[in-house]
Structure formats: C-alpha cells, structure tokens
C-alpha cells in the first residue's frame, strides 16, 4: 500500500479495511475487519489508536483470535498446555512436540481492559477470595471459572519460588479449585561466591552453575509432564529444533526492536510494539504463524525506515518503558503526550534474548530461564535497563507499576533511584490500572511533564 | 504586553496577570474549582481582566496549567504544573534546588538545575495521601477552620501517631483517637508530621538544599516547620505559594512571546 503511515481509530480502520480489500489484500483465515472484535465484546478497542498498515491489522487479528484458535485446537484433539508464569520457556518446549498447543492463562490480565470489565473476571476472582490486593492477573482465575476464554488445558505447568508472589498465590487457589497444577521451582538467582563455578546467562547476568543445574533438573521434570500429556517423547533433537524455531522469532523481534527504537522517525506505535514483543513469550498459540506475523511487521517497518517515514513527529521524546501496562490505552497516551517508545523491559527480557545453541538444549533453556529479570535482585534488572537505555539513546524513563503487584512495590523505588543515578535521565513512576480513564488526567500530567523535562534537557 | 497564567487545580483555580516587560504582577485571583471545570477557568480569566480594566485583546498570551488545564478555552497553550511550578519558584527564589509542592490532590517534589529548569521530579500516587484534601478532611472531622490548624498544632506537646496516610483510613484513625481522648491539637500536629513525612518519601535519599515549599498547603501555618523537621533542611515558603503555578504559567507565556537571548530557561514545550 502506498498510504502514509499513521495512527487511526477503530472506525477509521473499517474504511481502510474496505480499501485494502479492494486493493487485493490477502488475509489469513483469522483475518477480517478489526471492528468485528468490538461486536464480540472487546469494547476497549473503540478507544485505542492503531497503526494503519496491513501488517498491524494482521498482528491485531492474530492476537484477538487466540481464543478461537485454542478452542479449535482442543476440538481437533491437540494437547493444550497452559504455561504459567515462566514467560518464555515452557512454550518453547511444548511447541517442540507435534500437535501440542501452548498458551499463557496469565494473558487474561488484559481481558478486564479489552472487555472493559464486560466479562466480569475480576468480580469472579473477588468471589473466589482473590481480591484487588492482588495483581490484575487474578483475572486468570475468573477466566478459568468462566470457561469462556480457553478450553480446559490438558496440563497446567506453573513456575513457583522466586517468581511473582501474587501469581503463586493465585495459581495455588486455582489448583485448590480443581485445576491441578504441575509445579516447578525457580530458585532466587544469586551472584556466584568467589571461586564458585559460574556461568554467564544469555541475559548478561552471571549465576552459579549449581543454580543452572537445579533449573535444568526442574525443566527435566517439566519435559516429563509434557511427554505424559502429549503421550509422545520429547527428545533432545526435537527440543533443539524447538529452540531454533524460537530463536528465529527472537531474531526477528530483535531486529524489529532495533529498527523501531533507533529510527530517526518512529516507524511503529508503542501499542503494536508491546504486542509484538509479547509474541516472543506466548506465540499466540501458533508459533509458526507468530513468526510470519512478526516478519510482516518487520518488513513494513523496514520499508518505513528506508523511506524516512514515521507515525509521530520527528521531535518526539525517546522514552524507555519499564513493566507492562494493564490498560493498553496508556501506550497511546505516551504518544499523545509527545513521547515515543525507545526501549522496553516488560518483565520478560530473558525471552527476547536468543537461547544458546552451543550447549545442549536443556542446559540452554535452563540458562535462559534463570536469566528471568524477576527472579534476581532488582539491581540486576535495573542494570539491564540502564544498559538498554544507553543502547537505544532514550531521553526519559517511565517505570510503570501494576496495582496490587507485589514485585512493583518491592522494585519500583529501587528501579527508579538506580536508573536516575546511573543514566541521569528524568524518570517518572506511574500506576496503570486495567481501566485508567478516571485517572487519565493524572497520568497525562506525569507523562507530559516527563516529556517537557526531557525536552528542556535537550537545550 | 500582558500575559496571563491560569492554574486550574483540583481544588482551586488561580489566575495571575503579568506585565511582561518588567515581569511585574498586575493582579491575581483565586476561586474554588467547580463541577463545570471549563466554565470555572474561563470565568476567572474574565473576572481577572475585568478587575484590572483589561480586555481579552490586551492579553498577548495565556498559558493554562494544573489538573484541568486542557479545559481552559481562554488559554493559547498548556504546560504541566511541574514546569510551571519550577518556573514560578525560580522567579521568586532563584537559589532553590529542591521544590516541595503540596496542592489539593497532588504532592510533588522537583529537583531544579541552576537555571530553574527541572532536572527530575516525583509525584504522589493517585490517592489523596499527604495532600491538601487530607488536611481538609482533618479540619472537617475536627470541626476546626482550615486556617486555624497551624495555630492549634503549634500548641501540641505530644503529636499523635497517625499510621495511615490514606485519607479514608486516616479518618477512621482520627475518630478512634478522638474517642480515646486525644486532643485535637495533638491530632493536627500528628497529621502535619505525617504529611511532611510523606513528602520526604518523594525526595529519596538525596535532597539538595535550598528547599522551597509551595502550593496551597504551604499557606497552612506550621506545615513549613513540620516539613523542615522531616527532611532535615531549612524550608523557605515561596511568597504567595498558592499562585506559584499561575505565576510560572504567566512567565512561560511571556517567554513564549519574546524569548530573551539571555533567557535560556524552559519555555514549556515551544
């Protein structure tokens, strides 16, 4: 298409979709106008701004059709694996098996936003004893209770230990409600003692080899659980193939991030970038299609960068964003306040790094999993953030908190202070609930002020 | 050349007119924020001009700031209260390097560069913890006029311990303290200390003096003392603290009209 890149509303997408179709747009089976998702109850979509490319349309349709895909897979007799909390490891293993589909019930935390509480998931979680003192990921509990968002999985595999406290508590409640969970333990990553055998993880952190051994042992148990659920062996050769496929996706994402975050003009909006990054961890229940969707997006971005075209003014302030937001609208708001996304740390940076291929796949996956930014000291995570801030030449930083999330309460201040001290950039903390409309003015003030301060520091 | 700043805050709307060449304040006005927030901002603009014999055509530029800044149709542009307070404080107290601003529903801490531009800032959470609204609740519950809180607190020898900074929970605590016989003066002194302590959490481990205190809560006698004790530094109350944001907005309006070569301060986004 020759149309200039821009951000458009859902209503505008209807007209654009008709034009794209008449111009010969070819779509996958899950394609169609974006507006149909609104009719299906995803009312928040009407309040967002979208990239106007066919590649973005495909990304959104892929994301919003995941439930259909999961139910179809269940009906086709495929093995459904619910991977929980590990963010990026178990799906790599599961997808190495034929006729196995993996998904993250964790992703339900966006349903209260997308459906503007229409599905009543948080109210269901309340009724089950998991109230708003927990992270909005408690929506997962409501989704399991409703049975409307995915078929009952053949196996639920959840990491516990040094991971999110809220999630562990919610998953335990889920287990108690008759959804048996296969637990595997993630140790709290520590720095090696002097002289202790150590290994450098793909994320750049260093950990004792003994901890990697523990994780490898735990993942070996996960492998057994997957084999039992699928009734098929998962040998090293298959696992290595799975790692290679995951790495192919991670390479596309790495290039997408490099182009989007370093381009002179912003070629793709913050919202689409956040969703694209999420594909690295969950593949949206179809790894091969996720690869194609991201490939399309990368090609579009490359075209725009080569042509020097963007969707935002050239002087937009380059903002690094820490933590995902419960309300997707916040990413649009950043851009309306004069910012653009130039770097992210959305709690799963370990899933963006390539999995090592110079060691066996089990060892490689263990090293990658132990590099999870959430299982080590907040200072480690802040170090990585600072490194990426410099890499992408960000001018300001947003540390976004998730209401009720215990890790945000623990980490927020540490992250804020370390980033401010090490990179000498303005940093603002915000808290974004699933529906931020009532506090939109306050969020706007914080983001606008950040942009003003960063602009002031350009002089 | 007349420039106007309008600070449309959550509890009060302030307007200030400036004679731009000399940066002299011509007049200032305050009114309560209303339900019809757009009308409140525009009404005070009209009243301010009328009070000083001015017509809208006499005004070269108007900048709106504050929570409801986007609803002021009289404004040519908007700038956040972070930038406006920094500008206003720098104009009044050029040596200030840290600004504590406590308004109706927000509290802020700004770190300033030598030229008055903002180096970094922090704001309170979305609840009314440690803000003017919190003080209003206390005054209401104790049936004490807001203006008398400071005088009462100064008589306290044993400030009460206030555990919660949530305005809702603290109200419950105050009822409990009253029921247990704690005197209002001690409750108020405890609340002052709690608000000041809250402001220090925004400051983090390093706070560079001199410290300026501004915003509506800075008008409450005794709050500056409580803040100074909490942060361990002297605190200078900015003159006419309620108008600092409006002053900053007017100064930025003037700067946007005629940026002087020697004036390298921020313009608020221009």
Interface residues (C-beta under 8 A of the other chain):
Chain A: X338 X413 X416 X417 X420 X426 X427 X428 X429 X431 X439 X441 X442 X445 X446 X448 X449 X451 X452 X453 X455 X456 X457 X459
Chain B: X67 X68 X70 X79 X80 X81 X82 X83 X106 X117 X118 X119 X120 X121 X122 X123 X125 X126 X204 X205 X264 X266 X268 X269
